[in-house]
Amino acid sequence: MRRCLLLALLCLASAAALSAWATVKLYLKDGDYHLVSEYHVEKDRVRFYSTERGEWEEMPVELVDLARTQKEIARGEESRQEDVKLQKQEDAAEKHDRAEAARVPSDPGAYLISGDRLVPVPQGESKVVKDRRRNILKVLTPIPIVSGKATVELAGLHAPTVTANPLPEFYFRLAQAERFGIIRLSPRKNSRVAEKLTIIPVVNLPEEQPDLIEVFRQQVGEDVYKVWPAKPLQPGEYAVVEYSEGELNMQIWDFSCQPAASK
């Protein structure tokens, strides 16, 4: 009686698990197995539907390793439940991202995440400062025979937007499909250098050298991304930028990182 009750419980458990798990291995005591979509313990027989042969079959219950079969079914169910849990977490994260993206204004640009607020970062006005010696060479030689130097600079030593967070997060709405990231600005007299330029001789094209830092990027909406540094920023001047390589069209949203002094 006790053996029959145990077999009945195993049968019910297997039916419940198999309803959620399409194909399982029905293990035999000799180490072999059958791939089945359903099986039932009926007295001294195990009746199963073979997915390999597409028909119902049966064999003596003493040949079947029910314990190992149930153990694998349980592992499969645990894995399925974990997948469901992860999917729910991903769905919740995507829902959160969509809600956040909806908060981002329609105007292209960078928006600093400050608690529950989004702080628009003003776009900086930049200019190209050329090497004076190159200007003379251009006058003397219509087709330059040596490379020239220039820099893209922002006026002033400090950005109007300041954050104390060494790992600041930004939402960034692209103006068009271009490269974007975060760069480090370097001081120069009364300005900050966004990138160095080398003018290639003859073709007269700029080779750009922005001081890019490593960042994480996450798309949260159409043309809307979340971007943040991979490592804490040192105190200094930085900018979120959008640009196309070789076109000298960098757009700059500058900010200053000034973490609070450690106590």
Secondary structure, DSSP 8 states (H G I E B T S, - for coil): -HHHHHHHHHHHHHHHHHHHSS-EEEEBTTS-EEEEEEEEEETTEEEEEETTTTEEEEEEGGGB-HHHHHHHHHHHHHHHHHHHHHHHHHHHHHHHHHHHHHHS-SSSEEEEEETTEEEE---B-EEEEE-HHHHHHHHH-SS-SS-EEEEEEEESSS-S-EE--SS--EEEE-SSS-EEEEEEEEEETTEEEEEEEEEETTTTEEEEEE-B--EEEEEEETTEEEEEESS---SEEEEEEEE-TTS---EEEEEEE------
